[in-house]
Amino acid sequence: MKGSVSNRGLAVVTGASAGLGRSFARELARRGHDLLLVARREDRLTALCDELRAQHGCSARALAADLSQPEGPSAVLAAIDEGACPTLLVNNAGFGHSGRSLDAPTERAVDMLRLNVEAVTRLTLETARRMVRERRGGIINVSSTAAFGSTPYFAVYGATKGFQLLFSEALNEELKGTGVRVFTLCPGYTTTDFHEVAGSSGKPPPAMIATPDDCVRDGLDAYDRGLTTYVHGPLNRVSAFVQWLLPRATAVSMAAKIFAPK
């Protein structure tokens, strides 16, 4: 990709073909970014790029890549190195699994670790190195409210999201003074296809359910305000805080009741 011509530089968004990733792509184009959009489904990415170029006059490129495989992050980094260093990376790609951990194939858990942990770590560190050389840029890692406590019946997913939160907050502290920062967005229940893919049928109260567009807009506003971590939704923020106050055994027991298959 040749040098960005937008007023806010190039934004790279993973998992951009649906859900929060698609909302990130649309909102970032509206805010003046050029885009490199990454996902497995090339047809959806191509259609989205066409839409954004027509509506916003931005540069938008599709990159079909499976980030759960070792060659996926390498392909993203190679595409980044073709042009100007991005000013923003959004690590949004990820998936979860609902149910008893022993009832699912172990390989599914390993794929989740590769995507939610390994790919996020590689892309964050390698892109941050490039940004530090430019002395500007930011990384948004999309975690979850599941990051704030153990999540029986979402055990591996919750653990990966906890890793993303702790890793992002620590790295952000290390990067102070470099012109680069790491921001963690923690959505609650959002109306995307995540739940269908995860095999989860439960829903929280309506007041705790958000649309992807609202979550992304509020998350980007929080990033622009300079926050380090942002939990989307007032009730989700209360819930995250309460989990820290409760004894761990009590919090895990309560989470098991919430996440148990219906």
C-alpha positions as CSV (number, residue, x, y, z in Angstrom):
1,M,0.0,0.0,0.0
2,K,1.4,3.4,-1.0
3,G,1.6,6.2,1.5
4,S,-1.5,7.3,3.2
5,V,-3.2,10.4,1.9
6,S,-5.7,10.8,4.8
7,N,-5.5,13.4,7.5
8,R,-5.2,10.7,10.2
9,G,-3.0,8.2,8.6
10,L,-3.5,4.4,8.0
11,A,-5.5,2.3,10.3
12,V,-5.2,-1.5,10.2
13,V,-8.2,-3.4,11.4
14,T,-8.3,-7.2,12.0
15,G,-11.5,-9.2,11.9
16,A,-13.0,-6.5,9.7
17,S,-15.5,-8.5,7.7
18,A,-18.3,-8.4,10.4
19,G,-19.4,-7.3,13.8
20,L,-17.1,-4.9,15.7
21,G,-14.4,-5.0,13.1
22,R,-16.8,-3.8,10.3
23,S,-18.0,-1.1,12.6
24,F,-14.4,0.0,13.3
25,A,-13.7,0.1,9.6
26,R,-16.7,2.3,8.9
27,E,-16.2,4.7,11.8
28,L,-12.4,5.1,11.2
29,A,-13.1,5.8,7.5
30,R,-15.7,8.4,8.6
31,R,-13.0,10.0,11.0
32,G,-10.5,10.4,8.2
33,H,-8.3,7.2,8.1
34,D,-7.1,5.2,5.2
35,L,-7.6,1.5,5.9
36,L,-6.0,-1.9,5.6
37,L,-8.7,-4.4,6.5
38,V,-7.9,-8.0,7.5
39,A,-10.1,-11.1,7.8
40,R,-10.5,-14.5,6.3
41,R,-13.6,-13.7,4.1
42,E,-12.1,-11.8,1.2
43,D,-15.5,-11.3,-0.6
44,R,-16.9,-9.4,2.4
45,L,-13.7,-7.3,2.8
46,T,-13.7,-6.4,-0.9
47,A,-17.3,-5.2,-0.7
48,L,-16.6,-3.2,2.4
49,C,-13.6,-1.6,0.9
50,D,-15.7,-0.6,-2.2
51,E,-18.3,0.9,0.1
52,L,-15.8,2.9,2.2
53,R,-14.0,4.3,-0.9
54,A,-17.3,5.4,-2.4
55,Q,-18.6,7.0,0.8
56,H,-15.5,8.6,2.2
57,G,-13.0,8.9,-0.6
58,C,-10.4,7.0,1.5
59,S,-7.9,4.4,0.4
60,A,-9.1,1.0,1.5
61,R,-7.3,-2.3,0.9
62,A,-8.5,-5.9,1.7
63,L,-6.1,-8.5,2.9
64,A,-7.5,-12.1,3.3
65,A,-5.5,-13.8,6.1
66,D,-6.2,-16.4,8.8
67,L,-4.5,-15.0,11.9
68,S,-4.8,-18.3,13.7
69,Q,-2.1,-19.7,11.5
70,P,1.5,-18.5,11.7
71,E,1.6,-17.1,8.2
72,G,-1.4,-14.8,9.0
73,P,0.3,-12.2,11.2
74,S,3.4,-12.4,8.9
75,A,1.2,-11.4,5.9
76,V,-0.3,-8.4,7.8
77,L,3.2,-7.2,8.8
78,A,4.4,-7.6,5.2
79,A,1.5,-5.6,4.0
80,I,2.2,-2.9,6.5
81,D,5.8,-2.7,5.4
82,E,4.7,-2.0,1.8
83,G,3.9,1.6,2.7
84,A,3.8,4.2,5.4
85,C,3.7,3.1,9.0
86,P,0.2,2.9,10.3
87,T,-1.0,5.4,12.9
88,L,-3.5,2.9,14.4
89,L,-3.7,-0.9,14.7
90,V,-7.0,-2.4,15.9
91,N,-6.6,-6.0,17.0
92,N,-10.2,-7.0,16.9
93,A,-10.1,-10.6,15.4
94,G,-11.0,-13.3,17.9
95,F,-13.5,-15.9,18.8
96,G,-14.9,-17.8,21.8
97,H,-16.4,-21.1,22.8
98,S,-19.3,-21.6,25.2
99,G,-19.7,-24.9,27.0
100,R,-17.8,-27.3,29.2
101,S,-14.1,-27.1,28.3
102,L,-13.7,-30.9,28.1
103,D,-16.6,-31.2,25.6
104,A,-14.9,-29.3,22.9
105,P,-11.9,-30.5,20.8
106,T,-8.7,-29.4,22.3
107,E,-7.6,-28.1,18.9
108,R,-10.4,-25.5,19.1
109,A,-8.9,-24.2,22.3
110,V,-5.5,-24.1,20.8
111,D,-6.8,-22.2,17.7
112,M,-8.3,-19.7,20.1
113,L,-5.0,-19.2,21.9
114,R,-3.3,-18.7,18.5
115,L,-5.7,-16.1,17.4
116,N,-6.6,-14.3,20.7
117,V,-3.1,-14.4,22.3
118,E,-0.3,-15.3,19.8
119,A,-1.5,-13.2,16.9
120,V,-2.4,-10.3,19.1
121,T,1.0,-10.4,20.8
122,R,2.9,-10.6,17.5
123,L,1.0,-7.9,15.8
124,T,1.1,-5.6,18.8
125,L,4.8,-5.9,19.5
126,E,5.9,-5.8,15.8
127,T,3.7,-2.9,15.0
128,A,4.7,-1.0,18.1
129,R,8.3,-1.3,17.1
130,R,7.5,0.3,13.8
131,M,5.5,3.0,15.4
132,V,8.2,3.8,18.0
133,R,10.6,4.5,15.2
134,E,8.1,7.0,13.9
135,R,7.5,8.3,17.4
136,R,3.7,8.2,16.9
137,G,0.8,5.8,16.7
138,G,-1.6,3.7,18.8
139,I,-2.8,0.2,19.2
140,I,-6.3,-0.8,20.3
141,N,-6.7,-4.3,21.6
142,V,-10.3,-5.4,21.8
143,S,-10.6,-7.4,25.0
144,S,-13.9,-8.1,26.8
145,T,-15.7,-7.7,30.2
146,A,-14.8,-11.4,30.5
147,A,-11.2,-10.2,31.2
148,F,-12.1,-9.2,34.8
149,G,-12.7,-12.6,36.3
150,S,-12.7,-16.3,35.7
151,T,-15.5,-17.4,33.3
152,P,-16.6,-21.0,33.7
153,Y,-18.1,-22.4,30.5
154,F,-16.1,-19.7,28.6
155,A,-12.9,-20.7,30.4
156,V,-10.3,-20.4,27.6
157,Y,-11.9,-17.4,26.0
158,G,-12.0,-15.5,29.3
159,A,-8.4,-16.4,30.0
160,T,-7.3,-15.1,26.6
161,K,-9.2,-11.8,27.2
162,G,-7.6,-11.5,30.6
163,F,-4.2,-11.9,28.9
164,Q,-5.0,-9.1,26.4
165,L,-6.0,-6.7,29.2
166,L,-3.0,-7.3,31.4
167,F,-0.5,-7.4,28.5
168,S,-2.0,-4.2,27.0
169,E,-1.9,-2.2,30.2
170,A,1.6,-3.3,31.0
171,L,2.9,-2.5,27.5
172,N,1.2,0.9,27.5
173,E,3.2,1.8,30.7
174,E,6.4,0.6,29.1
175,L,5.8,2.8,26.0
176,K,5.4,6.1,27.9
177,G,7.5,8.8,26.4
178,T,7.8,7.1,23.0
179,G,4.8,8.7,21.3
180,V,3.0,5.3,21.1
181,R,0.3,4.0,23.3
182,V,-1.8,0.9,23.8
183,F,-5.5,1.2,24.6
184,T,-7.8,-1.7,25.7
185,L,-11.5,-1.7,24.8
186,C,-13.6,-4.1,26.9
187,P,-17.1,-4.6,25.3
188,G,-19.8,-6.4,27.1
189,Y,-22.6,-8.3,25.3
190,T,-22.7,-6.9,21.8
191,T,-25.1,-7.8,19.0
192,T,-22.7,-9.5,16.6
193,D,-22.4,-13.1,15.3
194,F,-19.8,-13.8,18.1
195,H,-22.5,-15.5,20.2
196,E,-23.7,-17.8,17.4
197,V,-20.1,-18.8,16.6
198,A,-19.4,-19.4,20.2
199,G,-22.6,-21.5,20.7
200,S,-23.9,-19.3,23.4
201,S,-27.6,-18.7,23.8
202,G,-27.8,-16.7,27.0
203,K,-28.4,-13.0,27.1
204,P,-27.9,-10.3,29.9
205,P,-30.6,-7.8,30.7
206,P,-31.4,-5.4,27.8
207,A,-29.7,-2.5,29.5
208,M,-26.4,-4.4,29.2
209,I,-26.7,-5.1,25.5
210,A,-25.0,-2.8,23.0
211,T,-24.8,-2.4,19.2
212,P,-21.4,-2.7,17.6
213,D,-21.7,0.8,16.2
214,D,-22.3,2.3,19.6
215,C,-19.5,0.3,21.2
216,V,-16.9,1.3,18.6
217,R,-17.9,5.0,18.5
218,D,-17.7,5.2,22.3
219,G,-14.5,3.2,22.4
220,L,-12.8,5.5,19.8
221,D,-14.0,8.5,21.7
222,A,-12.4,7.1,24.9
223,Y,-9.2,6.4,23.0
224,D,-9.1,10.0,21.7
225,R,-9.5,11.2,25.3
226,G,-6.3,9.4,26.2
227,L,-7.7,6.7,28.4
228,T,-5.8,3.4,28.8
229,T,-8.7,1.0,29.4
230,Y,-12.4,1.5,28.7
231,V,-15.3,-0.8,29.7
232,H,-18.2,-0.1,27.5
233,G,-21.6,0.5,29.2
234,P,-22.2,1.8,32.7
235,L,-23.6,-1.5,34.1
236,N,-20.7,-3.4,32.7
237,R,-18.3,-1.0,34.5
238,V,-20.2,-1.6,37.7
239,S,-20.0,-5.4,37.1
240,A,-16.3,-5.3,36.5
241,F,-15.7,-3.3,39.6
242,V,-17.9,-5.7,41.8
243,Q,-15.9,-8.7,40.5
244,W,-12.7,-7.1,42.0
245,L,-14.4,-6.6,45.4
246,L,-15.9,-10.1,45.8
247,P,-13.9,-13.0,47.2
248,R,-12.6,-15.0,44.1
249,A,-14.5,-18.2,44.9
250,T,-17.7,-16.2,45.1
251,A,-17.1,-14.4,41.9
252,V,-16.3,-17.7,40.1
253,S,-19.4,-19.3,41.4
254,M,-21.5,-16.4,40.3
255,A,-19.9,-16.4,36.8
256,A,-20.7,-20.2,36.5
257,K,-24.4,-19.5,37.1
258,I,-24.3,-16.7,34.4
259,F,-22.4,-18.6,31.7
260,A,-23.7,-22.1,32.3
261,P,-25.3,-23.5,29.1
262,K,-29.0,-23.0,29.1
